[in-house]
C-alpha cells in the first residue's frame, strides 16, 4: 500500500480525536501502512491540507475527525482522482453511521483503509461548497448552530443536540417558505427542509432512512406545520426514521432544492452553518471515490 495522507483534527470531539490519534498511529505502524500526518490548526485548514496532499501526489487522503473535518477534506480533494478515507473521531460522526462505523471505533475504521472497497459517492453542492452527508435549512440548522456554539461544550454526542433542540424549541416556530424541488414549487409553513445524500444528521437522527449516497438524487424531507408539542412527538421518531410516515412530513427525491423565506433562517451542510436563506442544494453529477466498509449500508431500507 502506498503512503497515505492523514488529515487530523485533534480538537474534534472535544478531545476524543487527540485521545484516539496514538491508537491510529500505532495501528498503521503495526500494519505497515505508511502515513504522513497533517494536523489542522484552524477552521478551514483541513481543506487546505487536503489540497496540499493532492498536490504532493498522495493517492489516498484520510480524514480523521468529525463530520466537519470530513466536509473540509471532501472540499480539498474534490475534482481529483484521490481516494478518500474516513476515521470518525468527532462528536457527531453522522456519515459513518450508515456503515455501522461508530465514533471512537478508530481501529475498525483503520482496517477499512486496507480491506474496504471503493465506492463513487455523489458530490452535492450548496453555496459554492461541496457536501456529502445532509444539508438543510430551518429548525435543524438553528439547532446545529446552537449545538456548535453552546451544546457541544456541555454535552457529548447526541446530548449536545438534544439540549440544543430544547433551547431552540422555545424560540422557533414554523416559518413560511418557498421550496423549489426540481421543477415543482411548494409554498408552505415548515419547521425545516432537509436535503439528504446520506441518512443521519444531528448526532444520530435518521432523517433520511432510504437515502443512497450514490443514486444521483437528494432525499428531501419537509417537516411541515406542526405545533411545538407535535414536533416534540415527531422528534423521537426521527431517531429510528419513524417520522417518514407522519402526515406533516413530506418526502421527494430530486436533483435540486432551492429554499427561500422572508425569514433569514440558518442553513447547514454536513453540520456546518453555511449562511442564511435563500440557499440552493444540488447534486453536481461529480463523484468522489471513498474507501468504505464492506457489507453495505445499515438501517431501514438498507441494502446488504
Ligand atoms: Mg442520494
Boltz pocket constraint, residues with backbone or C-beta under 6 A from the ligand:
constraints:
  - pocket:
      binder: B
      contacts: [[A, 122], [A, 196], [A, 197], [A, 198], [A, 211], [A, 212], [A, 213], [A, 214], [A, 215], [A, 216], [A, 217], [A, 218], [A, 219]]
      max_distance: 6.0
